[in-house]
Amino acid sequence: MILVPDLKDIERSSNSDAERRLARLLRDVEGDPDAVAFHSVKLRSHAYKQQAEADFVVLWKKVVIVVEVKGGGVRKHDGVWYSVDRRNDWHKLPESPMDQARSAMYALGDILKEEGVGWFAREAVVVTPDIEDPPHTIEWDANRWLAKGDMTVARLTAALDAVAATVRPASGVRKLARVEDVRARLFGEFTRIPVVDAQRGAIIEEQTRATEGQARVLASLSRNPRVMVFGGAGTGKSLVLAEAAKQEADQGRSVLITFHSPELTRFFAPHVEGRKIDVVPFGELGERPRYDAVFVDEAQDLMTADAMDAFDAVVTGGREKGHWRMFLDMNNQAHVDGGFDQDTFDLVSPEGMSVDLNLNVRNTRSMVHMVQEYLGADIGDPGIVSGERVQWHSPETAGIEEARLVAERLVAEGVRKQDIWIVPVSSTASPMSTAEGFLITSPRYAKGLEAEHVVVCDLPALFDAAGTAALYVAVTRARVSLHIVASKEDRRRLTKLLKERPVTE
């Protein structure tokens, strides 16, 4: 069963040994290809509380099961429920564990109903892994309370089957939800992916919900063996890739993340640290054993016959029958670095299911509109509506020195030097730091990466395919503020580019 987050994150974040033990069992439960368990989910609406929390929400055989986990002992005395810790101290509970599970179950039902999801089967279950015999009462069915004897993979699987088999059928319901819709919405509610707060210019420490598009893609990746994920710069492809790779590794599969640009290693390595996931640039793969699941970022850079033949050799079952995911941006980034052959793409693309990411979660609204206006590139709908406008600077010359002056003004306004990139569009040089501590990097090495503040300079003399592709990469790296240093001659060429761009309806 898929765990969200993966087992390593659960073991690192949970203070409950009982929850960690149950997570290990759930991960090894098999028998339903759609099964997924979400840990420690907060329910943002509740009939009696401002916010409720479910220890686990499990989708099992088309039934959503809300699970309340209580470690230690649980007792009822004079009509009051207590938990009992290791020191045999009693702690009064506000309600019975079953009532806690049921109220969270109703809250989840209300949330999904508000979002237009139809009726779906749902149940509440309590798990007390440290007690031999659960309390028996007419208040709930005996198979809704699991105890120490159920804490094996086989017994837990049987218990989930028993709950799913005894769900009451729908009665007088006009709209029934499809299991794939319920599954996708659960991914949307409970998958945590960092997004940007453009007003503060920082990644929000408290993670927020995945966008609807990211949730749909994550759900698709977990159900289909071969998937092509399309999305422009800033739509969150790499973050979704990392999350999906962790889920595959958590299922015991050997996993490879690969890409054309070696610079992407420093993005992916921290995201999957501590997992059995190999992060290797494509050009450094060499002779390796085949992997159960292969993830390719910026796959448009590797869309050549030779690269696809090499790819075929690293995935178990080959490209035709293997388990792989390719993430692509079709906005001509291959003109910056890598190779793209249309015939190869036409051959490969039918081999996998195609899904799209269409909400930009990196760039502010003004950045998205600027890219769409000048370059005609589809980088998704603006997801971050706040933030300042794109800043244009027009000195007599517009090179690195002029960009450095802009960067110094940003520092004077309180921006940290390490949060600023200077990107000369016409350069292909490796990243380097100035004496002041600013990073200068070319579009070739900036692909797939991002910075809070970006100062673009040294615009190309010719906006051919390579020039426009380099400009596209440069102006889509910024999360918070984008500054374009352009001379009067640069502005004239940009205006010409704008006029010559075909008008689309």
C-alpha positions in Angstrom: 0.0 0.0 0.0 1.2 3.5 -0.8 2.0 5.7 2.2 1.7 9.5 2.1 4.1 10.7 3.3 6.5 7.8 2.9 7.5 5.7 5.8 10.8 7.5 6.4 8.9 10.8 6.8 6.3 9.3 9.1 9.0 7.7 11.3 10.8 11.0 11.5 7.8 13.2 12.1 5.5 11.1 14.3 5.9 11.2 18.1 3.7 8.1 18.4 5.3 4.7 18.4 1.9 3.1 17.8 1.4 5.2 14.7 4.8 4.3 13.4 4.2 0.6 14.0 0.8 0.7 12.1 2.5 2.6 9.3 5.0 -0.2 8.8 2.2 -2.7 8.6 0.1 -0.6 6.2 3.0 -0.2 3.8 3.2 -4.0 3.5 -0.5 -4.6 3.0 -1.3 -5.8 -0.5 -4.5 -6.8 -2.3 -5.8 -3.5 -3.7 -3.9 -1.6 -6.4 -5.8 1.6 -5.6 -4.9 1.4 -1.8 -3.3 4.4 -0.2 -2.9 5.5 3.4 -2.5 9.2 4.4 -0.9 9.8 7.8 -1.7 12.6 10.3 -4.2 14.5 8.3 -5.8 17.7 9.5 -9.4 18.3 8.6 -10.0 22.0 8.1 -13.7 21.9 9.0 -15.5 20.1 11.8 -18.9 20.2 13.4 -17.6 20.7 16.9 -14.0 21.7 16.6 -12.2 24.3 14.6 -9.9 21.6 13.3 -10.0 17.8 13.7 -7.2 15.4 13.0 -7.2 11.8 11.8 -4.2 9.6 12.5 -4.7 7.8 9.2 -7.1 8.0 6.3 -7.0 4.7 4.3 -8.6 4.1 0.9 -9.2 0.3 0.8 -11.4 -1.4 -1.8 -13.4 1.7 -2.6 -14.0 2.5 1.1 -12.5 5.4 2.9 -11.5 4.3 6.4 -10.6 6.9 9.1 -8.3 5.4 11.7 -7.8 6.6 15.3 -4.6 5.1 16.9 -4.2 4.9 20.6 -0.9 3.6 22.0 -0.8 2.2 25.6 -3.9 1.3 27.4 -7.5 2.6 26.9 -10.1 2.2 29.6 -13.7 3.3 30.4 -14.6 4.0 34.0 -17.9 5.4 35.2 -18.8 6.4 31.7 -15.5 8.3 31.1 -12.8 7.2 28.8 -9.1 7.3 29.8 -5.8 6.6 28.1 -3.2 4.8 30.2 0.5 5.5 29.7 3.6 3.4 30.5 3.7 4.7 34.1 0.1 3.5 34.5 -1.0 7.1 34.8 -4.6 7.8 33.6 -5.4 10.7 31.3 -9.0 11.7 30.7 -10.1 11.7 27.1 -12.7 14.2 25.8 -14.6 11.5 24.0 -14.2 7.8 23.2 -11.6 6.8 20.6 -14.5 5.6 18.4 -16.3 8.9 18.7 -13.1 10.6 17.7 -12.7 8.5 14.6 -16.4 8.9 13.7 -16.4 12.7 14.1 -13.3 12.9 11.9 -15.0 10.6 9.4 -18.0 12.9 9.2 -15.7 16.0 8.9 -13.9 14.4 5.9 -17.2 13.6 4.3 -18.4 17.2 4.6 -15.1 18.5 3.1 -15.3 16.3 0.0 -19.0 17.0 -0.3 -18.3 20.7 -0.4 -15.8 20.1 -3.2 -18.4 18.3 -5.3 -17.4 14.7 -4.7 -20.4 12.5 -4.7 -21.4 9.9 -2.1 -18.7 7.4 -1.1 -18.5 4.6 1.4 -16.7 5.6 4.6 -16.1 3.9 8.0 -14.3 4.7 11.3 -11.9 2.3 13.0 -9.9 2.4 16.2 -6.5 0.7 16.5 -5.0 0.0 20.0 -1.9 -2.1 19.3 -0.9 -2.4 22.9 -4.0 -4.0 24.4 -5.1 -7.6 24.1 -8.8 -7.3 24.1 -10.7 -4.2 22.8 -13.7 -3.1 24.8 -17.0 -4.6 23.6 -20.1 -2.5 23.5 -23.3 -2.1 21.4 -22.0 1.3 20.4 -19.9 -0.1 17.5 -19.2 -3.3 15.7 -16.5 -5.5 17.1 -14.5 -5.5 13.8 -14.2 -1.6 14.0 -11.8 -1.9 16.9 -8.5 -3.6 16.2 -6.1 -4.7 19.0 -2.7 -6.3 19.5 -3.7 -9.5 17.9 -4.5 -7.8 14.6 -1.0 -6.3 14.3 0.4 -8.5 11.6 0.1 -7.8 7.9 -2.2 -10.8 7.3 -4.5 -10.0 10.2 -4.6 -6.3 9.3 -5.4 -7.1 5.7 -8.2 -9.4 6.8 -9.5 -6.6 9.2 -9.6 -4.1 6.4 -11.4 -6.6 4.2 -14.0 -7.2 6.9 -14.6 -3.5 7.3 -15.0 -3.0 3.5 -17.3 -6.0 3.2 -19.8 -4.7 5.8 -20.2 -1.1 4.6 -23.8 -0.1 4.3 -24.8 0.5 0.6 -25.9 3.9 -0.6 -29.6 4.6 -0.1 -31.5 7.4 -2.0 -28.3 9.0 -3.2 -28.4 10.9 -6.4 -24.6 11.2 -7.1 -22.2 8.4 -6.5 -18.5 9.2 -6.5 -16.1 7.3 -8.7 -13.2 5.7 -6.7 -10.7 7.5 -9.0 -12.2 10.9 -8.1 -12.2 10.1 -4.4 -8.6 9.0 -4.6 -7.5 12.1 -6.5 -9.2 14.4 -4.0 -7.6 12.6 -1.1 -4.2 13.2 -2.7 -5.2 16.8 -3.1 -6.3 17.2 0.5 -3.4 15.4 2.2 -0.3 15.5 0.1 2.0 18.2 1.4 4.2 20.0 -1.2 6.0 23.2 -0.4 4.7 26.3 -2.2 5.8 29.9 -2.3 4.6 32.8 -0.3 5.4 35.6 -2.7 4.7 38.4 -0.2 7.4 37.2 2.2 9.8 35.8 -0.5 10.3 32.5 1.2 9.1 28.9 1.1 6.3 28.5 3.6 7.5 26.5 6.5 4.1 24.9 7.1 3.5 22.9 4.1 0.2 23.4 2.2 -2.0 21.2 0.2 -1.0 20.1 -3.3 -2.7 21.8 -6.1 -5.6 20.0 -7.8 -3.3 19.3 -10.8 -0.4 18.0 -8.7 -2.8 15.7 -6.8 -4.3 14.4 -10.1 -0.8 13.7 -11.4 0.3 12.0 -8.2 -2.7 9.8 -8.3 -2.1 8.9 -11.9 1.6 8.1 -11.3 0.7 5.6 -8.5 -1.7 3.7 -10.8 -0.1 3.6 -14.2 3.2 2.0 -15.1 4.3 4.5 -17.8 3.4 8.2 -17.7 4.4 11.3 -19.6 3.9 14.4 -17.4 3.8 17.7 -19.4 4.1 21.1 -17.8 5.8 24.4 -18.3 8.5 25.9 -16.1 7.2 26.5 -12.6 4.3 24.0 -12.6 6.0 21.9 -10.0 7.2 19.0 -12.1 10.3 18.3 -10.1 8.6 18.4 -6.7 5.9 16.0 -7.9 8.6 13.7 -9.4 10.5 13.6 -6.0 7.3 12.8 -4.1 6.3 10.1 -6.5 9.9 8.6 -6.4 9.7 8.4 -2.6 6.4 6.5 -2.8 7.9 4.0 -5.3 11.0 3.4 -3.1 8.7 3.0 -0.1 7.1 0.0 -1.9 10.5 -1.7 -2.0 11.3 -0.9 -5.6 14.7 0.1 -6.9 14.3 3.7 -8.1 16.5 5.9 -10.3 16.0 9.7 -10.9 18.0 10.9 -13.9 18.3 14.0 -16.0 20.5 15.7 -18.6 21.9 18.5 -16.6 24.2 17.5 -13.7 23.1 20.7 -11.9 19.8 19.0 -11.0 21.6 16.7 -8.7 21.8 19.4 -6.0 18.0 19.8 -6.3 17.0 16.2 -6.0 19.6 14.8 -3.6 18.3 16.6 -0.5 14.6 15.8 -1.4 15.3 12.0 -1.4 18.1 11.9 1.2 18.1 8.7 3.2 16.0 6.7 0.7 17.2 3.9 -1.5 16.9 6.2 -4.6 19.8 6.7 -7.0 20.1 10.3 -8.3 22.4 10.1 -11.3 22.8 12.4 -14.4 22.0 10.6 -17.5 25.5 11.0 -19.0 27.0 9.3 -16.0 24.8 6.2 -15.8 27.3 3.8 -17.5 26.8 0.1 -17.0 24.2 -0.3 -14.3 21.7 -3.0 -13.2 18.1 -2.3 -14.4 15.8 -0.3 -12.1 12.2 -1.2 -11.2 11.1 2.4 -11.6 12.9 5.2 -13.5 12.1 8.9 -13.3 13.4 11.3 -16.0 13.3 15.1 -15.3 13.5 17.5 -18.2 13.0 14.5 -20.5 12.7 16.8 -23.6 16.5 17.2 -23.3 16.9 13.4 -23.8 14.4 12.9 -26.6 16.8 11.5 -29.2 17.1 8.0 -30.6 20.5 7.3 -28.9 19.3 8.6 -25.5 16.1 6.5 -25.6 18.0 3.4 -26.5 20.2 4.0 -23.5 17.1 4.6 -21.4 15.6 1.3 -22.6 18.6 -0.5 -21.0 18.2 0.9 -17.5 14.5 0.2 -16.8 13.4 -3.3 -16.0 11.2 -4.6 -18.8 12.5 -1.9 -21.2 10.8 1.2 -22.3 7.8 -0.6 -23.8 6.9 -2.7 -20.7 8.8 -1.1 -17.9 7.8 1.2 -15.0 8.8 4.8 -15.9 7.8 8.4 -15.7 9.1 11.2 -17.9 8.6 14.9 -17.0 8.7 17.3 -20.0 8.5 21.0 -20.8 7.7 21.4 -24.5 8.6 25.1 -24.6 11.9 24.5 -26.5 14.2 24.3 -23.6 16.2 21.6 -25.5 17.6 24.5 -27.6 19.5 25.6 -24.5 21.0 22.2 -23.5 20.3 18.7 -24.7 18.6 17.4 -27.8 15.0 17.0 -29.0 14.0 15.0 -32.0 10.3 15.2 -33.0 10.4 11.7 -34.6 11.7 10.2 -31.4 9.1 12.0 -29.4 6.3 10.8 -31.7 7.6 7.2 -31.2 7.9 7.4 -27.4 4.9 9.5 -26.3 2.2 6.8 -27.2 4.0 4.3 -24.9 2.9 6.2 -21.8 -0.2 7.8 -20.4 -0.1 11.6 -20.8 -1.1 14.0 -18.0 -0.7 17.7 -17.6 0.4 20.2 -14.9 -1.3 23.5 -15.7 -1.0 25.7 -12.6 2.2 27.7 -12.1 3.3 27.4 -8.5 6.7 29.1 -8.8 6.3 32.4 -10.7 4.0 35.3 -9.7 1.2 36.4 -11.9 3.2 39.3 -13.5 6.0 36.9 -14.4 3.6 34.4 -16.0 2.0 37.1 -18.0 5.3 38.5 -19.2 6.5 35.1 -20.4 3.1 34.5 -22.2 3.2 38.0 -23.8 6.7 38.0 -25.1 7.5 34.4 -25.7 4.0 32.8 -26.2 5.1 30.0 -23.9 2.5 28.0 -21.9 3.8 27.9 -18.3 0.4 27.3 -16.7 -2.2 29.6 -15.1 -0.8 31.9 -12.4 -1.1 30.2 -9.0 0.6 33.0 -7.1 -1.4 36.1 -7.6 0.5 38.4 -5.2 4.0 39.7 -5.7 5.5 42.7 -7.3 5.6 43.4 -11.0 8.4 42.5 -13.3 11.1 45.2 -12.9 12.7 46.6 -16.1 16.0 48.4 -16.0 17.3 50.3 -19.0 21.0 51.4 -18.7 23.1 52.3 -21.8 24.7 48.9 -21.7 23.1 45.8 -20.1 25.7 43.3 -19.1 26.8 41.7 -15.9 28.2 44.8 -14.3 24.8 46.6 -14.7 23.0 43.5 -13.3 25.4 43.5 -10.3 24.3 47.1 -9.5 20.7 46.0 -9.5 21.6 43.1 -7.2 23.4 45.4 -4.8 20.2 47.6 -4.6 18.2 44.5 -3.7 20.7 43.8 -0.9 20.3 47.3 0.3 16.5 46.7 0.5 17.1 43.7 2.8 17.4 40.8 0.3 20.1 38.2 1.2 22.9 37.8 -1.3 22.5 34.1 -1.4 18.9 34.5 -2.6 20.0 36.4 -5.8 21.0 35.0 -9.1 22.4 37.0 -12.0 21.6 35.2 -15.3 23.3 36.5 -18.5 21.1 35.1 -21.2 23.8 34.8 -23.9 26.2 33.0 -21.7 26.8 29.2 -21.5 29.4 29.4 -18.7 29.4 27.3 -15.6 28.1 29.0 -12.4 30.5 31.3 -10.5 30.3 33.7 -7.6 31.3 37.4 -7.8 33.5 39.0 -5.2 30.3 40.4 -3.6 28.8 36.9 -3.2 26.3 36.9 -6.0 25.8 33.8 -8.1 26.2 34.2 -11.8 24.8 31.3 -13.8 23.9 30.7 -17.4 20.5 29.4 -18.7 22.2 26.1 -19.5 23.0 25.5 -15.8 19.9 27.1 -14.4 17.5 24.8 -16.1 15.2 23.0 -13.7 16.4 25.1 -10.8 15.0 28.3 -9.2 16.0 31.3 -7.0 14.0 33.8 -5.0 15.3 36.8 -6.9 16.7 36.8 -10.5 18.4 39.6 -12.4 18.4 38.8 -16.1 21.0 40.6 -18.4 23.1 40.2 -21.6 20.0 39.5 -23.8 20.8 37.7 -27.1 21.5 39.8 -30.2 19.2 37.4 -32.2 16.0 36.0 -31.0 16.2 32.8 -33.0 15.2 29.4 -31.5 18.2 29.2 -29.3 18.0 32.9 -28.2 14.3 32.7 -27.2 14.8 29.3 -25.5 17.6 30.8 -23.4 15.5 33.8 -22.5 12.6 31.5 -21.6 14.8 29.6 -19.1 16.3 32.8 -17.6 13.0 34.6 -16.9 11.2 31.5 -15.5 13.7 30.9 -12.6 12.4 33.6 -10.2 10.1 32.8 -7.3 9.7 36.3 -5.8 11.1 39.1 -8.0 12.3 39.2 -11.6 14.5 42.1 -12.8 15.4 42.4 -16.5 18.3 44.6 -17.4 17.7 45.6 -21.1 19.3 48.4 -23.1 17.2 50.5 -25.5 18.4 48.3 -28.3 17.4 45.2 -26.3 13.9 46.7 -25.8 13.6 47.4 -29.5 14.4 43.8 -30.3 11.9 42.5 -27.7 9.2 44.8 -29.1 10.0 43.4 -32.6 9.8 39.8 -31.1 6.4 40.7 -29.6 5.0 42.0 -32.9 6.3 39.1 -34.9 4.9 36.5 -32.6 1.8 34.8 -34.1 -1.4 35.8 -32.5 -3.3 32.8 -30.9 -6.9 32.8 -30.0 
